[in-house]
Amino acid sequence: MTRKYFGTDGIRGTANQAPMTPGIIMRLGMAAGEYFRTNTPRRHSVVIGKDTRLSGYMVEPALVAGFTAVGMDVTLLGPLPTPGVAMMTRSLRADLGVMISASHNGYADNGIKLFGPDGYKLSDAIELEIEQGMEREQDSMLALSTDLGRAQRVDDAQARYIEIVKASFPRRMRLSGLRICVDCGNGAAYKVAPLALYELGAQVFPIGIGPNGTNINQEVGSTDTRALKEAVKTHRADIGIALDGDADRCIIIDENGREIDGDQLIALIAGHWQSQGRLSRDGVVTTVMSNLGLERHLQNIGLTLERTMVGDRYVVERMRSGQYNLGGEQSGHIVMSDYSTTGDGLMAALQVLAVMVEAEQPLSKLAHVFEPFPQKLVNIRYKGKSPLANATVKAAISSAEDVLGSDGRLVIRKSGTEPLIRIMAEANDASLMNKVVDDLAEIVRSV
């Protein structure tokens, strides 16, 4: 059955337009609460965190209304990174965790991510059952007046998260003497990220720490690193750390202003952990979008690369089933299951910093681990039915794959969060790669 509301990373859309309207959001709260409310006599609870978007003030109370209506108690965490919500779900023994965020999107969008009591994102099957519950008669889910849920706010969620993050950094090490620029994207980590780095001994130069409800990810953060590169230069920093709106991903900038993506970070951390015997398996998990250069590099050092569909939740599922403890995405989601159940940008940055401290070398000497294959990505917006179902497009894709052969890769997929077709190709021959992508993009646009 096709899902109506959930995409690859929860529910997402323009605020106050379907599916991100108060009515639909309240139905989601009721259906999710009903799914996780068991027949045990104890009180059932949900924790809710959010980023700094203006629409969070609409989404949060709509969820509270839905959850309390079916008899679930609600604990409101306030602004907190997505991994912090996952951690607090387990720490507070909640039945469910909710993060209100549209990640790297602009402020006009918002989204809802759900975590089970184990702190992991829900499976496709559970999300489908919740969607089915959203279509049920609401009166059948309502609790008795005497059994309504209660809502409360907690003040120490950020402090708890900071301590957990700091514990992921080697105890024998300090960040003393390091000059660190951190760009919080005016998002969920605007307080916790600078403070955690400072408490570990660094001299911190933060930007993107003035959220006003409408400036999240606006010319700052992991999707726009220009301001961070300038800050690294201005403050003569050793490293720049760019987080997205909910701080579950990061992009790193070295001391020369060069950007380091998630693939390079995975290669760096994998090599370091391999040398210390910390990898639970001789390999890592990434998605189909990770560069072929990463795969070849890992093979050269005796590690395998497992690929999944795009989305950190699919990376985590494969990590769990295969007992891997390191995985991630080119976009900067780095998942380290020894410490967290989902991607954590700040923890990933701390692992990079641990390599720097131990090696006593500048980041530019450490983090450009492999030479990436030439890669091109084109996004094509569409309306209505996906053009990937068109016979002409299918034939063009097959032909493009034949042209690239074994010396390249082609990935065509629908975005799980926007009406976009993403066309990505890699090849040793850059001119061939460009032609394949351009020709295929033209055909997709034509239909």
Buried (B, 14 or more C-beta within 10 A) or exposed (E): EEEEBBBBBBBBBBBEEEBBBBEBBBBBBBBBBBBBBEEEEEEBBBBBBBBBBBBBEBBBBBBBBBBBBBBBBBBBBBBBBBBBBBBBBBBBEBBBBBBBBBBBBBBBBBBBBBBBBEBBBBEEEBBBBBBBBBEEEBEEBBBEEEEBBEBEEBEEBBEBBBEBBBEBBEEEBEBEEBBBBBBBBBBBBBBBBBBBBBBBBBBBBBBBBEBEEBBBBBEBBBBBBEBBBBBBBEBEBBBBBBBBBBBBBBBBBBBEBBBBBBBBBBBBBBBBBBEEEBBBBEBBBBBBBBBBBBBBBBEEBEBBBBBBBBBBBBBBBBBBEBEBBBBBBBBBBBBBBEBBBBBBBBBBBBBBBBBBBBEEEBBBEBBBBBEBBBBBEBEBEBEEEEBBEBEEBEEBBEEBBEBBEEEBBBBBBBBBBBEBBBBBBBBEEEEBBBBBBEBBBEBBEEB
